[in-house]
Amino acid sequence: MGLAPDIVAAVAGRLAEHAGLELPAWVVEARAQARMRRLGLDAGAYVELIRTARGEDELDELLECVRVGETRLFRHKQQIAALEEVVIPTLRHRRELRVWSAGCAAGEEAYTLAAILTHHLPDAILSILATDVSSDALELARGASYPATALAHVPEAYREDFVVDGDRLRVRPELARVVRFERANLIDSAPETSFDIVWCRNVLIYFTAAAKKRAIDHLVKATAMGGVVFVGYSESMRDVAELEPVRAGDAVYYVRTNRRAVLRTPPLGVPAAVPAARSEPVNQWREPTNPRIVAYDVFHVTGTPEPGPLTAELSTRLAAQHLRLVVDLDGAELLNDALAPVFRRAIAAGRTAGVELELRATKPGCKRWLARHKLETA
């Protein structure tokens, strides 16, 4: 027999108060009934227990039962690609790197980040804080051991970071040492601040509206200026004033910005002053003077672009708060000669506004077009 709706609502309400969770009624009912049977309590006595201070331990036990902790090594390939191809290149000059894996469950995402960052930034001093509300999950995470079948999800380039030991897959000790696990509830506060990368996937979707707002505030405050935040695909943060969305391929991440610092970009139709001739290409990327700023935008040109729409799109993107705009030409079916002046004006306008614009192409036809118009990338 199922629980009465008012009992389910009472249990759900205590979970929301205790951990900010908003879960389907059937999940709450099934897990609460299991706990009632375990304790030998009827529904009324159970609700009374979790409403009192002596029921705090039972609330934690119930939380373990209802938590959603499904994850795996190297999950969400689009965001991993964005991290590898767009974010990491801006961090190569960094001697230290601080990362927060929030809602880390059994640690797979934290160890994935450790493997990727140590592989691409071997000289950086890497520190990863991984937090979760579940003590049981954290105990598993600290063990740094998973079923051997988990190796199937690990790309070939990273397999040396893991060792198959019988039916277990173990994280190499030197990699595991860069990850520190702590119990923390995201709605309470940020455990620390000034993180360069914050990774918090599929956590916010289980929070009530009020808890979600508190959690987002804590994520923002924990992120260093110019740091990046990755959340789940269905967890949009486009309305958060301090965060600037950046699309990289099929993924979106967010850059912590100071909205008061607005770049003023002249219209592309107005010729900008061009500095004296330089020995390097006009669109060569230079490291930003502020090492914490890693703001990128990537614009994928597709089809047969026309000068007018292309000018408008580049103007919009250059007006955003990014220090670098990468224009990927490989998706274009045809690049006509009338586009060359558009790109020259964009490069000049970007330089005036402090934005580096890079024209990127790997396809032979696109590379020849850039060479013919003397727009080769550095």
HUURTA-V677321 format. One record per helix or strand. SS is the DSSP state (2 for helix, 1 for strand). FROM is the first residue (numbers start at 1). LEN is the number of residues. Records with the same first field share a line. If there is no record, write none. Layout:
SS: FROM-LEN ; FROM-LEN
This chain:
2: 5-15 ; 25-15 ; 43-8 ; 53-14 ; 77-15 ; 108-13 ; 135-9 ; 148-6 ; 156-6 ; 173-4 ; 204-3 ; 209-14 ; 307-12 ; 339-15 ; 364-9
1: 21-1 ; 96-7 ; 125-8 ; 145-3 ; 162-4 ; 168-4 ; 179-5 ; 195-6 ; 207-1 ; 223-9 ; 243-6 ; 251-6 ; 296-8 ; 324-9 ; 356-5
